[in-house]
Amino acid sequence: MQSLGVPGLEPFLVEKAPRTAYYIPDYISAQEEEYLIRQVYNAPKPKWTQLSGRKLQNWGGLPHPRGMVLEKLPTWLHTYTEKVSSLGVFGGESANHVLVNEYKAGEGIMPHEDGPLYYPTVTTISLGSHTLLDFHLPVDRGGANDHDQVSTSEEQRHVASLLLEPRSLLVLRENLYTDYLHGIRPLTEDALSHAVANLNQCTAQAGDTLQRGTRVSLTIRHVPKVLKTSLFLGKGR
């Protein structure tokens, strides 16, 4: 299959990971990071949804197989969705959906895929703390037969880890987006080794142990299928 790489991002390609991950350190300034964190916590309390292991805010609408009813993004988010979209990562379209996740030290998320409701690219700005993002083969590709597939452990299916530092931007596309699961282990610290695929692009080094703090992530995506409110709420089929 022909590569769908983004020429302007090729200097930031993570060469040791499956295609395709781009990692841009210091994508935003410390002042921008402080501003965004302040805006996140100034959001109305009803915007927060508490889940097991994290809490989140949903902005732009609720993705649905029938289509998403668009909600206008607040200015503080729109500025950064446009900044990310200008990189050309959404095929010329603009991001219209943002999930804001808060992970405290020791919290994480099980390996998962983002699913077919989104354009097959996910971009993430990290704020406040680092984390280690792990990639795994799905269980149904973890063994040679049905028995092996079910019994293959998460560790055996692990294919790569990426260190996401504060103020960085991560872009996941192509096979890494469609064919692998990604997740965050619920740890309070991360011992770094050369197994971290993008370590040469980070300020941390192999042998370092990083203590996790509270991390806020902006997951910026494009939902292609949208509905007008009048159609969604109207009578009919």
ZIJO-V724475 format. One record per backbone hydrogen bond with DSSP energy under -1.0 kcal/mol. CO is the residue of the C=O (numbers start at 0). NH is the residue of the N-H. E is the energy in kcal/mol with one decimal. If there is no record, write none. Layout:
# ZIJO-V724475
[[CO/NH/E] [CO/NH/E]]
This chain:
# ZIJO-V724475
[[5/8/-2.1] [6/9/-1.1] [8/11/-2.6] [9/12/-1.8] [11/22/-2.5] [12/14/-1.1] [13/16/-1.2] [18/175/-2.1] [19/172/-2.6] [20/13/-3.0] [21/170/-2.5] [23/168/-2.2] [28/32/-2.4] [29/33/-2.3] [30/34/-2.2] [31/35/-2.8] [32/36/-2.5] [33/37/-2.1] [34/38/-2.2] [35/39/-2.4] [36/40/-2.1] [39/42/-1.0] [43/46/-2.1] [44/47/-1.8] [48/55/-2.3] [53/50/-2.6] [54/101/-3.0] [55/48/-2.7] [56/99/-2.7] [58/97/-2.4] [59/70/-2.0] [63/66/-1.5] [67/226/-2.4] [73/76/-1.1] [73/77/-2.9] [74/78/-2.2] [76/80/-2.4] [77/81/-2.3] [78/82/-1.4] [79/83/-2.3] [80/84/-2.4] [81/85/-2.0] [83/86/-1.6] [84/87/-2.2] [89/92/-1.5] [96/220/-2.7] [97/58/-2.5] [98/218/-3.1] [99/56/-2.4] [100/216/-2.5] [101/54/-1.6] [102/214/-3.1] [103/106/-2.4] [108/183/-2.2] [111/181/-2.7] [118/120/-3.6] [121/171/-2.7] [122/219/-2.8] [123/169/-2.3] [124/217/-2.7] [125/166/-3.3] [126/128/-1.1] [126/215/-2.5] [130/163/-2.8] [132/161/-2.5] [133/182/-2.2] [134/158/-2.9] [134/159/-1.2] [135/180/-3.1] [137/140/-1.9] [138/141/-2.0] [144/148/-2.8] [145/149/-1.9] [146/150/-1.9] [147/151/-1.7] [152/156/-1.6] [156/136/-2.4] [159/134/-2.8] [160/196/-2.3] [161/132/-2.9] [163/130/-1.4] [164/167/-1.8] [166/26/-1.7] [166/27/-1.6] [167/125/-1.7] [168/23/-2.9] [169/123/-2.4] [170/21/-2.4] [171/121/-1.9] [173/176/-1.2] [173/177/-2.2] [174/178/-3.1] [180/135/-2.5] [181/111/-1.9] [182/133/-3.1] [183/108/-1.7] [184/186/-2.0] [186/105/-2.3] [187/211/-2.6] [189/209/-2.6] [191/206/-2.6] [192/195/-1.9] [195/198/-1.6] [197/200/-2.3] [198/201/-1.5] [204/207/-2.0] [207/191/-3.0] [209/189/-2.4] [214/102/-3.2] [215/126/-2.4] [216/100/-2.2] [217/124/-2.1] [218/98/-2.2] [219/122/-1.6] [220/95/-1.5] [220/96/-1.8] [221/118/-3.2] [224/67/-2.4] [227/231/-2.4] [228/232/-2.6]]
